[in-house]
Amino acid sequence: MPEYWIVDYLGIGGREYIGKPKQPTITICTLVEDEYQKQLFQNKDQLISSIFPNLQLTAQQVFAAGLSVEM
């Protein structure tokens, strides 16, 4: 799998994974050679994906879309 995403919309992941203070985070893991490289995205960070190079979304937009689906 060349890339996978972890969407922690509640910000409950461990500090070593999402940082401190804990907050909603999208982690995009991209396979480079035999290891996954992790990039963390929070708030207004523009998402960067090797699979979707034209993606124009921020982490905040993804989390907001999830809230409207749940209601």
CHARMM-style PDB file with segment names, atoms N, HN, CA, C and O in Angstrom:
ATOM      1  N   MET     1       0.858  -1.163   0.000  1.00  0.00      PROA
ATOM      2  CA  MET     1       0.000   0.000   0.000  1.00  0.00      PROA
ATOM      3  C   MET     1       0.908   1.230   0.000  1.00  0.00      PROA
ATOM      4  O   MET     1       1.681   1.418   0.939  1.00  0.00      PROA
ATOM      5  N   PRO     2       0.829   2.066  -1.030  1.00  0.00      PROA
ATOM      6  CA  PRO     2       1.740   3.211  -1.124  1.00  0.00      PROA
ATOM      7  C   PRO     2       1.460   4.332  -0.133  1.00  0.00      PROA
ATOM      8  O   PRO     2       2.354   5.116   0.186  1.00  0.00      PROA
ATOM      9  N   GLU     3       0.214   4.416   0.362  1.00  0.00      PROA
ATOM     10  HN  GLU     3      -0.512   3.779   0.103  1.00  0.00      PROA
ATOM     11  CA  GLU     3      -0.114   5.491   1.289  1.00  0.00      PROA
ATOM     12  C   GLU     3      -1.349   5.095   2.090  1.00  0.00      PROA
ATOM     13  O   GLU     3      -2.263   4.459   1.566  1.00  0.00      PROA
ATOM     14  N   TYR     4      -1.368   5.479   3.370  1.00  0.00      PROA
ATOM     15  HN  TYR     4      -0.626   5.996   3.796  1.00  0.00      PROA
ATOM     16  CA  TYR     4      -2.586   5.330   4.161  1.00  0.00      PROA
ATOM     17  C   TYR     4      -2.715   6.514   5.102  1.00  0.00      PROA
ATOM     18  O   TYR     4      -1.736   7.176   5.446  1.00  0.00      PROA
ATOM     19  N   TRP     5      -3.961   6.761   5.508  1.00  0.00      PROA
ATOM     20  HN  TRP     5      -4.756   6.223   5.228  1.00  0.00      PROA
ATOM     21  CA  TRP     5      -4.264   7.907   6.357  1.00  0.00      PROA
ATOM     22  C   TRP     5      -4.833   7.427   7.675  1.00  0.00      PROA
ATOM     23  O   TRP     5      -5.585   6.453   7.723  1.00  0.00      PROA
ATOM     24  N   ILE     6      -4.469   8.118   8.749  1.00  0.00      PROA
ATOM     25  HN  ILE     6      -3.858   8.909   8.710  1.00  0.00      PROA
ATOM     26  CA  ILE     6      -5.072   7.908  10.062  1.00  0.00      PROA
ATOM     27  C   ILE     6      -5.760   9.227  10.416  1.00  0.00      PROA
ATOM     28  O   ILE     6      -5.109  10.266  10.527  1.00  0.00      PROA
ATOM     29  N   VAL     7      -7.075   9.175  10.589  1.00  0.00      PROA
ATOM     30  HN  VAL     7      -7.604   8.331  10.498  1.00  0.00      PROA
ATOM     31  CA  VAL     7      -7.839  10.386  10.902  1.00  0.00      PROA
ATOM     32  C   VAL     7      -8.298  10.283  12.350  1.00  0.00      PROA
ATOM     33  O   VAL     7      -9.223   9.538  12.671  1.00  0.00      PROA
ATOM     34  N   ASP     8      -7.643  11.035  13.207  1.00  0.00      PROA
ATOM     35  HN  ASP     8      -6.891  11.640  12.946  1.00  0.00      PROA
ATOM     36  CA  ASP     8      -7.962  11.058  14.638  1.00  0.00      PROA
ATOM     37  C   ASP     8      -8.762  12.328  14.909  1.00  0.00      PROA
ATOM     38  O   ASP     8      -8.217  13.330  15.373  1.00  0.00      PROA
ATOM     39  N   TYR     9     -10.062  12.276  14.614  1.00  0.00      PROA
ATOM     40  HN  TYR     9     -10.505  11.462  14.237  1.00  0.00      PROA
ATOM     41  CA  TYR     9     -10.896  13.465  14.704  1.00  0.00      PROA
ATOM     42  C   TYR     9     -11.214  13.878  16.139  1.00  0.00      PROA
ATOM     43  O   TYR     9     -11.679  14.993  16.375  1.00  0.00      PROA
ATOM     44  N   LEU    10     -10.964  12.985  17.099  1.00  0.00      PROA
ATOM     45  HN  LEU    10     -10.586  12.079  16.907  1.00  0.00      PROA
ATOM     46  CA  LEU    10     -11.180  13.332  18.499  1.00  0.00      PROA
ATOM     47  C   LEU    10      -9.894  13.767  19.204  1.00  0.00      PROA
ATOM     48  O   LEU    10      -9.938  14.277  20.323  1.00  0.00      PROA
ATOM     49  N   GLY    11      -8.763  13.567  18.553  1.00  0.00      PROA
ATOM     50  HN  GLY    11      -8.727  13.153  17.643  1.00  0.00      PROA
ATOM     51  CA  GLY    11      -7.486  13.932  19.172  1.00  0.00      PROA
ATOM     52  C   GLY    11      -7.157  13.083  20.383  1.00  0.00      PROA
ATOM     53  O   GLY    11      -6.676  13.599  21.392  1.00  0.00      PROA
ATOM     54  N   ILE    12      -7.413  11.773  20.293  1.00  0.00      PROA
ATOM     55  HN  ILE    12      -7.804  11.354  19.473  1.00  0.00      PROA
ATOM     56  CA  ILE    12      -7.190  10.902  21.441  1.00  0.00      PROA
ATOM     57  C   ILE    12      -5.947  10.023  21.301  1.00  0.00      PROA
ATOM     58  O   ILE    12      -5.643   9.237  22.198  1.00  0.00      PROA
ATOM     59  N   GLY    13      -5.234  10.148  20.197  1.00  0.00      PROA
ATOM     60  HN  GLY    13      -5.480  10.787  19.468  1.00  0.00      PROA
ATOM     61  CA  GLY    13      -4.030   9.349  20.001  1.00  0.00      PROA
ATOM     62  C   GLY    13      -2.938   9.721  20.996  1.00  0.00      PROA
ATOM     63  O   GLY    13      -3.008  10.754  21.661  1.00  0.00      PROA
ATOM     64  N   GLY    14      -1.944   8.873  21.085  1.00  0.00      PROA
ATOM     65  HN  GLY    14      -1.887   8.033  20.545  1.00  0.00      PROA
ATOM     66  CA  GLY    14      -0.826   9.123  21.988  1.00  0.00      PROA
ATOM     67  C   GLY    14      -0.033  10.358  21.594  1.00  0.00      PROA
ATOM     68  O   GLY    14       0.050  10.706  20.416  1.00  0.00      PROA
ATOM     69  N   ARG    15       0.548  11.017  22.588  1.00  0.00      PROA
ATOM     70  HN  ARG    15       0.480  10.735  23.545  1.00  0.00      PROA
ATOM     71  CA  ARG    15       1.324  12.237  22.315  1.00  0.00      PROA
ATOM     72  C   ARG    15       2.472  11.988  21.348  1.00  0.00      PROA
ATOM     73  O   ARG    15       2.829  12.875  20.572  1.00  0.00      PROA
ATOM     74  N   GLU    16       3.059  10.785  21.383  1.00  0.00      PROA
ATOM     75  HN  GLU    16       2.770  10.064  22.013  1.00  0.00      PROA
ATOM     76  CA  GLU    16       4.166  10.489  20.469  1.00  0.00      PROA
ATOM     77  C   GLU    16       3.687  10.408  19.024  1.00  0.00      PROA
ATOM     78  O   GLU    16       4.495  10.465  18.097  1.00  0.00      PROA
ATOM     79  N   TYR    17       2.361  10.274  18.827  1.00  0.00      PROA
ATOM     80  HN  TYR    17       1.705  10.228  19.581  1.00  0.00      PROA
ATOM     81  CA  TYR    17       1.815  10.199  17.474  1.00  0.00      PROA
ATOM     82  C   TYR    17       1.201  11.508  17.008  1.00  0.00      PROA
ATOM     83  O   TYR    17       1.324  11.858  15.835  1.00  0.00      PROA
ATOM     84  N   ILE    18       0.539  12.246  17.905  1.00  0.00      PROA
ATOM     85  HN  ILE    18       0.439  11.962  18.859  1.00  0.00      PROA
ATOM     86  CA  ILE    18      -0.149  13.461  17.462  1.00  0.00      PROA
ATOM     87  C   ILE    18       0.388  14.737  18.107  1.00  0.00      PROA
ATOM     88  O   ILE    18      -0.101  15.829  17.815  1.00  0.00      PROA
ATOM     89  N   GLY    19       1.370  14.614  18.966  1.00  0.00      PROA
ATOM     90  HN  GLY    19       1.767  13.727  19.204  1.00  0.00      PROA
ATOM     91  CA  GLY    19       1.988  15.790  19.565  1.00  0.00      PROA
ATOM     92  C   GLY    19       1.280  16.265  20.825  1.00  0.00      PROA
ATOM     93  O   GLY    19       0.318  15.658  21.295  1.00  0.00      PROA
ATOM     94  N   LYS    20       1.789  17.369  21.352  1.00  0.00      PROA
ATOM     95  HN  LYS    20       2.570  17.862  20.970  1.00  0.00      PROA
ATOM     96  CA  LYS    20       1.245  17.930  22.578  1.00  0.00      PROA
ATOM     97  C   LYS    20       1.072  19.426  22.362  1.00  0.00      PROA
ATOM     98  O   LYS    20       2.031  20.054  21.912  1.00  0.00      PROA
ATOM     99  N   PRO    21      -0.031  20.031  22.634  1.00  0.00      PROA
ATOM    100  CA  PRO    21      -1.227  19.433  23.223  1.00  0.00      PROA
ATOM    101  C   PRO    21      -1.957  18.563  22.195  1.00  0.00      PROA
ATOM    102  O   PRO    21      -1.847  18.767  20.986  1.00  0.00      PROA
ATOM    103  N   LYS    22      -2.697  17.598  22.713  1.00  0.00      PROA
ATOM    104  HN  LYS    22      -2.786  17.432  23.695  1.00  0.00      PROA
ATOM    105  CA  LYS    22      -3.457  16.717  21.834  1.00  0.00      PROA
ATOM    106  C   LYS    22      -4.562  17.512  21.141  1.00  0.00      PROA
ATOM    107  O   LYS    22      -5.253  18.317  21.764  1.00  0.00      PROA
ATOM    108  N   GLN    23      -4.710  17.270  19.853  1.00  0.00      PROA
ATOM    109  HN  GLN    23      -4.148  16.615  19.346  1.00  0.00      PROA
ATOM    110  CA  GLN    23      -5.780  17.888  19.083  1.00  0.00      PROA
ATOM    111  C   GLN    23      -6.071  17.029  17.865  1.00  0.00      PROA
ATOM    112  O   GLN    23      -5.244  16.198  17.490  1.00  0.00      PROA
ATOM    113  N   PRO    24      -7.230  17.211  17.237  1.00  0.00      PROA
ATOM    114  CA  PRO    24      -7.551  16.407  16.050  1.00  0.00      PROA
ATOM    115  C   PRO    24      -6.407  16.467  15.036  1.00  0.00      PROA
ATOM    116  O   PRO    24      -5.866  17.533  14.744  1.00  0.00      PROA
ATOM    117  N   THR    25      -6.060  15.302  14.513  1.00  0.00      PROA
ATOM    118  HN  THR    25      -6.500  14.436  14.750  1.00  0.00      PROA
ATOM    119  CA  THR    25      -4.884  15.190  13.644  1.00  0.00      PROA
ATOM    120  C   THR    25      -5.144  14.195  12.522  1.00  0.00      PROA
ATOM    121  O   THR    25      -5.767  13.154  12.735  1.00  0.00      PROA
ATOM    122  N   ILE    26      -4.666  14.520  11.335  1.00  0.00      PROA
ATOM    123  HN  ILE    26      -4.161  15.365  11.162  1.00  0.00      PROA
ATOM    124  CA  ILE    26      -4.635  13.569  10.227  1.00  0.00      PROA
ATOM    125  C   ILE    26      -3.167  13.224  10.019  1.00  0.00      PROA
ATOM    126  O   ILE    26      -2.329  14.107   9.837  1.00  0.00      PROA
ATOM    127  N   THR    27      -2.868  11.937  10.048  1.00  0.00      PROA
ATOM    128  HN  THR    27      -3.549  11.220  10.196  1.00  0.00      PROA
ATOM    129  CA  THR    27      -1.514  11.462   9.776  1.00  0.00      PROA
ATOM    130  C   THR    27      -1.542  10.767   8.426  1.00  0.00      PROA
ATOM    131  O   THR    27      -2.286   9.807   8.229  1.00  0.00      PROA
ATOM    132  N   ILE    28      -0.731  11.252   7.500  1.00  0.00      PROA
ATOM    133  HN  ILE    28      -0.127  12.033   7.660  1.00  0.00      PROA
ATOM    134  CA  ILE    28      -0.612  10.611   6.190  1.00  0.00      PROA
ATOM    135  C   ILE    28       0.727   9.886   6.166  1.00  0.00      PROA
ATOM    136  O   ILE    28       1.786  10.493   6.322  1.00  0.00      PROA
ATOM    137  N   CYS    29       0.653   8.574   5.966  1.00  0.00      PROA
ATOM    138  HN  CYS    29      -0.208   8.081   5.840  1.00  0.00      PROA
ATOM    139  CA  CYS    29       1.833   7.712   5.958  1.00  0.00      PROA
ATOM    140  C   CYS    29       2.110   7.296   4.519  1.00  0.00      PROA
ATOM    141  O   CYS    29       1.278   6.655   3.876  1.00  0.00      PROA
ATOM    142  N   THR    30       3.279   7.665   4.022  1.00  0.00      PROA
ATOM    143  HN  THR    30       3.955   8.185   4.544  1.00  0.00      PROA
ATOM    144  CA  THR    30       3.657   7.398   2.640  1.00  0.00      PROA
ATOM    145  C   THR    30       4.824   6.417   2.621  1.00  0.00      PROA
ATOM    146  O   THR    30       5.819   6.604   3.321  1.00  0.00      PROA
ATOM    147  N   LEU    31       4.690   5.372   1.810  1.00  0.00      PROA
ATOM    148  HN  LEU    31       3.883   5.220   1.241  1.00  0.00      PROA
ATOM    149  CA  LEU    31       5.739   4.356   1.712  1.00  0.00      PROA
ATOM    150  C   LEU    31       6.911   4.903   0.899  1.00  0.00      PROA
ATOM    151  O   LEU    31       6.762   5.273  -0.266  1.00  0.00      PROA
ATOM    152  N   VAL    32       8.080   4.946   1.540  1.00  0.00      PROA
ATOM    153  HN  VAL    32       8.201   4.646   2.487  1.00  0.00      PROA
ATOM    154  CA  VAL    32       9.320   5.373   0.892  1.00  0.00      PROA
ATOM    155  C   VAL    32      10.302   4.237   1.077  1.00  0.00      PROA
ATOM    156  O   VAL    32      10.737   3.945   2.191  1.00  0.00      PROA
ATOM    157  N   GLU    33      10.648   3.591  -0.045  1.00  0.00      PROA
ATOM    158  HN  GLU    33      10.295   3.827  -0.949  1.00  0.00      PROA
ATOM    159  CA  GLU    33      11.451   2.372  -0.028  1.00  0.00      PROA
ATOM    160  C   GLU    33      10.724   1.335   0.821  1.00  0.00      PROA
ATOM    161  O   GLU    33       9.656   0.881   0.409  1.00  0.00      PROA
ATOM    162  N   ASP    34      11.229   0.941   1.961  1.00  0.00      PROA
ATOM    163  HN  ASP    34      12.096   1.309   2.296  1.00  0.00      PROA
ATOM    164  CA  ASP    34      10.579  -0.090   2.780  1.00  0.00      PROA
ATOM    165  C   ASP    34       9.997   0.446   4.080  1.00  0.00      PROA
ATOM    166  O   ASP    34       9.637  -0.333   4.962  1.00  0.00      PROA
ATOM    167  N   GLU    35       9.901   1.769   4.211  1.00  0.00      PROA
ATOM    168  HN  GLU    35      10.194   2.402   3.494  1.00  0.00      PROA
ATOM    169  CA  GLU    35       9.415   2.367   5.449  1.00  0.00      PROA
ATOM    170  C   GLU    35       8.370   3.427   5.159  1.00  0.00      PROA
ATOM    171  O   GLU    35       8.407   4.098   4.128  1.00  0.00      PROA
ATOM    172  N   TYR    36       7.430   3.564   6.097  1.00  0.00      PROA
ATOM    173  HN  TYR    36       7.399   3.019   6.934  1.00  0.00      PROA
ATOM    174  CA  TYR    36       6.428   4.620   5.985  1.00  0.00      PROA
ATOM    175  C   TYR    36       6.945   5.891   6.642  1.00  0.00      PROA
ATOM    176  O   TYR    36       7.427   5.873   7.775  1.00  0.00      PROA
ATOM    177  N   GLN    37       6.836   6.992   5.912  1.00  0.00      PROA
ATOM    178  HN  GLN    37       6.445   7.006   4.991  1.00  0.00      PROA
ATOM    179  CA  GLN    37       7.166   8.311   6.426  1.00  0.00      PROA
ATOM    180  C   GLN    37       5.855   8.965   6.845  1.00  0.00      PROA
ATOM    181  O   GLN    37       4.893   8.968   6.077  1.00  0.00      PROA
ATOM    182  N   LYS    38       5.806   9.517   8.055  1.00  0.00      PROA
ATOM    183  HN  LYS    38       6.588   9.514   8.679  1.00  0.00      PROA
ATOM    184  CA  LYS    38       4.573  10.103   8.585  1.00  0.00      PROA
ATOM    185  C   LYS    38       4.615  11.621   8.512  1.00  0.00      PROA
ATOM    186  O   LYS    38       5.632  12.249   8.807  1.00  0.00      PROA
ATOM    187  N   GLN    39       3.486  12.195   8.111  1.00  0.00      PROA
ATOM    188  HN  GLN    39       2.659  11.685   7.871  1.00  0.00      PROA
ATOM    189  CA  GLN    39       3.313  13.646   8.129  1.00  0.00      PROA
ATOM    190  C   GLN    39       2.045  13.929   8.922  1.00  0.00      PROA
ATOM    191  O   GLN    39       1.005  13.317   8.679  1.00  0.00      PROA
ATOM    192  N   LEU    40       2.131  14.857   9.870  1.00  0.00      PROA
ATOM    193  HN  LEU    40       2.975  15.354  10.068  1.00  0.00      PROA
ATOM    194  CA  LEU    40       0.981  15.228  10.696  1.00  0.00      PROA
ATOM    195  C   LEU    40       0.364  16.517  10.165  1.00  0.00      PROA
ATOM    196  O   LEU    40       1.067  17.450   9.777  1.00  0.00      PROA
ATOM    197  N   PHE    41      -0.978  16.546  10.159  1.00  0.00      PROA
ATOM    198  HN  PHE    41      -1.549  15.789  10.475  1.00  0.00      PROA
ATOM    199  CA  PHE    41      -1.714  17.723   9.693  1.00  0.00      PROA
ATOM    200  C   PHE    41      -2.784  18.058  10.717  1.00  0.00      PROA
ATOM    201  O   PHE    41      -3.565  17.197  11.121  1.00  0.00      PROA
ATOM    202  N   GLN    42      -2.813  19.318  11.133  1.00  0.00      PROA
ATOM    203  HN  GLN    42      -2.179  20.018  10.805  1.00  0.00      PROA
ATOM    204  CA  GLN    42      -3.782  19.790  12.114  1.00  0.00      PROA
ATOM    205  C   GLN    42      -4.283  21.158  11.680  1.00  0.00      PROA
ATOM    206  O   GLN    42      -3.615  21.881  10.941  1.00  0.00      PROA
ATOM    207  N   ASN    43      -5.483  21.499  12.161  1.00  0.00      PROA
ATOM    208  HN  ASN    43      -6.026  20.912  12.762  1.00  0.00      PROA
ATOM    209  CA  ASN    43      -6.060  22.827  11.928  1.00  0.00      PROA
ATOM    210  C   ASN    43      -6.072  23.200  10.446  1.00  0.00      PROA
ATOM    211  O   ASN    43      -6.686  22.510   9.632  1.00  0.00      PROA
ATOM    212  N   LYS    44      -5.395  24.287  10.101  1.00  0.00      PROA
ATOM    213  HN  LYS    44      -4.896  24.848  10.762  1.00  0.00      PROA
ATOM    214  CA  LYS    44      -5.434  24.795   8.726  1.00  0.00      PROA
ATOM    215  C   LYS    44      -4.290  24.276   7.864  1.00  0.00      PROA
ATOM    216  O   LYS    44      -4.023  24.826   6.796  1.00  0.00      PROA
ATOM    217  N   ASP    45      -3.608  23.215   8.317  1.00  0.00      PROA
ATOM    218  HN  ASP    45      -3.825  22.767   9.184  1.00  0.00      PROA
ATOM    219  CA  ASP    45      -2.539  22.618   7.503  1.00  0.00      PROA
ATOM    220  C   ASP    45      -3.124  22.058   6.210  1.00  0.00      PROA
ATOM    221  O   ASP    45      -4.121  21.338   6.233  1.00  0.00      PROA
ATOM    222  N   GLN    46      -2.501  22.393   5.089  1.00  0.00      PROA
ATOM    223  HN  GLN    46      -1.691  22.979   5.071  1.00  0.00      PROA
ATOM    224  CA  GLN    46      -2.906  21.862   3.785  1.00  0.00      PROA
ATOM    225  C   GLN    46      -2.437  20.404   3.697  1.00  0.00      PROA
ATOM    226  O   GLN    46      -1.259  20.114   3.904  1.00  0.00      PROA
ATOM    227  N   LEU    47      -3.365  19.489   3.388  1.00  0.00      PROA
ATOM    228  HN  LEU    47      -4.322  19.724   3.220  1.00  0.00      PROA
ATOM    229  CA  LEU    47      -3.006  18.076   3.271  1.00  0.00      PROA
ATOM    230  C   LEU    47      -2.117  17.868   2.060  1.00  0.00      PROA
ATOM    231  O   LEU    47      -2.334  18.469   1.008  1.00  0.00      PROA
ATOM    232  N   ILE    48      -1.111  17.011   2.213  1.00  0.00      PROA
ATOM    233  HN  ILE    48      -0.934  16.523   3.068  1.00  0.00      PROA
ATOM    234  CA  ILE    48      -0.191  16.685   1.128  1.00  0.00      PROA
ATOM    235  C   ILE    48      -0.233  15.176   0.932  1.00  0.00      PROA
ATOM    236  O   ILE    48       0.107  14.413   1.836  1.00  0.00      PROA
ATOM    237  N   SER    49      -0.655  14.753  -0.260  1.00  0.00      PROA
ATOM    238  HN  SER    49      -0.931  15.373  -0.994  1.00  0.00      PROA
ATOM    239  CA  SER    49      -0.796  13.333  -0.565  1.00  0.00      PROA
ATOM    240  C   SER    49      -0.073  13.011  -1.860  1.00  0.00      PROA
ATOM    241  O   SER    49      -0.203  13.736  -2.847  1.00  0.00      PROA
ATOM    242  N   SER    50       0.693  11.918  -1.860  1.00  0.00      PROA
ATOM    243  HN  SER    50       0.799  11.329  -1.059  1.00  0.00      PROA
ATOM    244  CA  SER    50       1.372  11.500  -3.094  1.00  0.00      PROA
ATOM    245  C   SER    50       0.385  10.847  -4.063  1.00  0.00      PROA
ATOM    246  O   SER    50       0.610  10.849  -5.274  1.00  0.00      PROA
ATOM    247  N   ILE    51      -0.702  10.290  -3.536  1.00  0.00      PROA
ATOM    248  HN  ILE    51      -0.885  10.289  -2.553  1.00  0.00      PROA
ATOM    249  CA  ILE    51      -1.701   9.631  -4.379  1.00  0.00      PROA
ATOM    250  C   ILE    51      -2.669  10.646  -4.981  1.00  0.00      PROA
ATOM    251  O   ILE    51      -3.140  10.467  -6.105  1.00  0.00      PROA
ATOM    252  N   PHE    52      -2.966  11.706  -4.240  1.00  0.00      PROA
ATOM    253  HN  PHE    52      -2.583  11.852  -3.327  1.00  0.00      PROA
ATOM    254  CA  PHE    52      -3.881  12.749  -4.694  1.00  0.00      PROA
ATOM    255  C   PHE    52      -3.130  14.089  -4.748  1.00  0.00      PROA
ATOM    256  O   PHE    52      -3.361  14.954  -3.904  1.00  0.00      PROA
ATOM    257  N   PRO    53      -2.246  14.267  -5.719  1.00  0.00      PROA
ATOM    258  CA  PRO    53      -1.402  15.464  -5.745  1.00  0.00      PROA
ATOM    259  C   PRO    53      -2.183  16.775  -5.931  1.00  0.00      PROA
ATOM    260  O   PRO    53      -1.676  17.841  -5.581  1.00  0.00      PROA
ATOM    261  N   ASN    54      -3.385  16.714  -6.465  1.00  0.00      PROA
ATOM    262  HN  ASN    54      -3.797  15.849  -6.749  1.00  0.00      PROA
ATOM    263  CA  ASN    54      -4.179  17.928  -6.688  1.00  0.00      PROA
ATOM    264  C   ASN    54      -5.176  18.194  -5.567  1.00  0.00      PROA
ATOM    265  O   ASN    54      -6.019  19.083  -5.686  1.00  0.00      PROA
ATOM    266  N   LEU    55      -5.088  17.435  -4.488  1.00  0.00      PROA
ATOM    267  HN  LEU    55      -4.403  16.712  -4.392  1.00  0.00      PROA
ATOM    268  CA  LEU    55      -5.993  17.608  -3.365  1.00  0.00      PROA
ATOM    269  C   LEU    55      -5.826  18.998  -2.758  1.00  0.00      PROA
ATOM    270  O   LEU    55      -4.707  19.435  -2.492  1.00  0.00      PROA
ATOM    271  N   GLN    56      -6.931  19.680  -2.544  1.00  0.00      PROA
ATOM    272  HN  GLN    56      -7.840  19.325  -2.760  1.00  0.00      PROA
ATOM    273  CA  GLN    56      -6.908  21.048  -2.012  1.00  0.00      PROA
ATOM    274  C   GLN    56      -7.775  21.107  -0.754  1.00  0.00      PROA
ATOM    275  O   GLN    56      -8.809  21.775  -0.745  1.00  0.00      PROA
ATOM    276  N   LEU    57      -7.365  20.418   0.294  1.00  0.00      PROA
ATOM    277  HN  LEU    57      -6.525  19.875   0.287  1.00  0.00      PROA
ATOM    278  CA  LEU    57      -8.111  20.387   1.547  1.00  0.00      PROA
ATOM    279  C   LEU    57      -7.187  20.626   2.725  1.00  0.00      PROA
ATOM    280  O   LEU    57      -6.002  20.291   2.689  1.00  0.00      PROA
ATOM    281  N   THR    58      -7.758  21.216   3.777  1.00  0.00      PROA
ATOM    282  HN  THR    58      -8.720  21.488   3.806  1.00  0.00      PROA
ATOM    283  CA  THR    58      -7.024  21.324   5.035  1.00  0.00      PROA
ATOM    284  C   THR    58      -7.566  20.280   5.999  1.00  0.00      PROA
ATOM    285  O   THR    58      -8.647  19.730   5.787  1.00  0.00      PROA
ATOM    286  N   ALA    59      -6.825  20.014   7.040  1.00  0.00      PROA
ATOM    287  HN  ALA    59      -5.947  20.460   7.213  1.00  0.00      PROA
ATOM    288  CA  ALA    59      -7.291  19.088   8.071  1.00  0.00      PROA
ATOM    289  C   ALA    59      -8.611  19.594   8.647  1.00  0.00      PROA
ATOM    290  O   ALA    59      -9.533  18.807   8.861  1.00  0.00      PROA
ATOM    291  N   GLN    60      -8.708  20.869   8.895  1.00  0.00      PROA
ATOM    292  HN  GLN    60      -7.959  21.508   8.722  1.00  0.00      PROA
ATOM    293  CA  GLN    60      -9.915  21.473   9.465  1.00  0.00      PROA
ATOM    294  C   GLN    60     -11.138  21.230   8.575  1.00  0.00      PROA
ATOM    295  O   GLN    60     -12.228  20.980   9.089  1.00  0.00      PROA
ATOM    296  N   GLN    61     -10.976  21.298   7.264  1.00  0.00      PROA
ATOM    297  HN  GLN    61     -10.091  21.500   6.847  1.00  0.00      PROA
ATOM    298  CA  GLN    61     -12.085  21.047   6.346  1.00  0.00      PROA
ATOM    299  C   GLN    61     -12.558  19.594   6.421  1.00  0.00      PROA
ATOM    300  O   GLN    61     -13.757  19.325   6.354  1.00  0.00      PROA
ATOM    301  N   VAL    62     -11.626  18.673   6.560  1.00  0.00      PROA
ATOM    302  HN  VAL    62     -10.652  18.892   6.615  1.00  0.00      PROA
ATOM    303  CA  VAL    62     -11.994  17.257   6.675  1.00  0.00      PROA
ATOM    304  C   VAL    62     -12.779  17.025   7.956  1.00  0.00      PROA
ATOM    305  O   VAL    62     -13.805  16.345   7.941  1.00  0.00      PROA
ATOM    306  N   PHE    63     -12.307  17.581   9.059  1.00  0.00      PROA
ATOM    307  HN  PHE    63     -11.473  18.133   9.071  1.00  0.00      PROA
ATOM    308  CA  PHE    63     -13.003  17.403  10.336  1.00  0.00      PROA
ATOM    309  C   PHE    63     -14.385  18.056  10.298  1.00  0.00      PROA
ATOM    310  O   PHE    63     -15.343  17.489  10.824  1.00  0.00      PROA
ATOM    311  N   ALA    64     -14.506  19.222   9.694  1.00  0.00      PROA
ATOM    312  HN  ALA    64     -13.728  19.683   9.267  1.00  0.00      PROA
ATOM    313  CA  ALA    64     -15.797  19.905   9.590  1.00  0.00      PROA
ATOM    314  C   ALA    64     -16.785  19.108   8.748  1.00  0.00      PROA
ATOM    315  O   ALA    64     -17.976  19.076   9.058  1.00  0.00      PROA
ATOM    316  N   ALA    65     -16.310  18.469   7.694  1.00  0.00      PROA
ATOM    317  HN  ALA    65     -15.343  18.495   7.441  1.00  0.00      PROA
ATOM    318  CA  ALA    65     -17.181  17.645   6.846  1.00  0.00      PROA
ATOM    319  C   ALA    65     -17.713  16.461   7.644  1.00  0.00      PROA
ATOM    320  O   ALA    65     -18.873  16.082   7.481  1.00  0.00      PROA
ATOM    321  N   GLY    66     -16.893  15.878   8.496  1.00  0.00      PROA
ATOM    322  HN  GLY    66     -15.951  16.186   8.628  1.00  0.00      PROA
ATOM    323  CA  GLY    66     -17.325  14.765   9.327  1.00  0.00      PROA
ATOM    324  C   GLY    66     -18.406  15.159  10.309  1.00  0.00      PROA
ATOM    325  O   GLY    66     -19.303  14.366  10.593  1.00  0.00      PROA
ATOM    326  N   LEU    67     -18.336  16.365  10.830  1.00  0.00      PROA
ATOM    327  HN  LEU    67     -17.607  17.010  10.599  1.00  0.00      PROA
ATOM    328  CA  LEU    67     -19.359  16.844  11.764  1.00  0.00      PROA
ATOM    329  C   LEU    67     -20.701  17.001  11.082  1.00  0.00      PROA
ATOM    330  O   LEU    67     -21.734  16.691  11.676  1.00  0.00      PROA
ATOM    331  N   SER    68     -20.708  17.479   9.844  1.00  0.00      PROA
ATOM    332  HN  SER    68     -19.869  17.731   9.362  1.00  0.00      PROA
ATOM    333  CA  SER    68     -21.980  17.682   9.152  1.00  0.00      PROA
ATOM    334  C   SER    68     -22.620  16.347   8.764  1.00  0.00      PROA
ATOM    335  O   SER    68     -23.843  16.263   8.652  1.00  0.00      PROA
ATOM    336  N   VAL    69     -21.816  15.311   8.559  1.00  0.00      PROA
ATOM    337  HN  VAL    69     -20.822  15.380   8.650  1.00  0.00      PROA
ATOM    338  CA  VAL    69     -22.343  13.995   8.222  1.00  0.00      PROA
ATOM    339  C   VAL    69     -22.997  13.358   9.454  1.00  0.00      PROA
ATOM    340  O   VAL    69     -24.026  12.693   9.331  1.00  0.00      PROA
ATOM    341  N   GLU    70     -22.410  13.556  10.633  1.00  0.00      PROA
ATOM    342  HN  GLU    70     -21.575  14.096  10.733  1.00  0.00      PROA
ATOM    343  CA  GLU    70     -22.915  12.951  11.848  1.00  0.00      PROA
ATOM    344  C   GLU    70     -24.237  13.546  12.299  1.00  0.00      PROA
ATOM    345  O   GLU    70     -25.021  12.857  12.951  1.00  0.00      PROA
ATOM    346  N   MET    71     -24.509  14.799  11.975  1.00  0.00      PROA
ATOM    347  HN  MET    71     -23.871  15.359  11.446  1.00  0.00      PROA
ATOM    348  CA  MET    71     -25.699  15.480  12.487  1.00  0.00      PROA
ATOM    349  C   MET    71     -26.938  15.035  11.794  1.00  0.00      PROA
ATOM    350  OT1 MET    71     -28.028  15.514  12.110  1.00  0.00      PROA
TER     351      MET     71
END
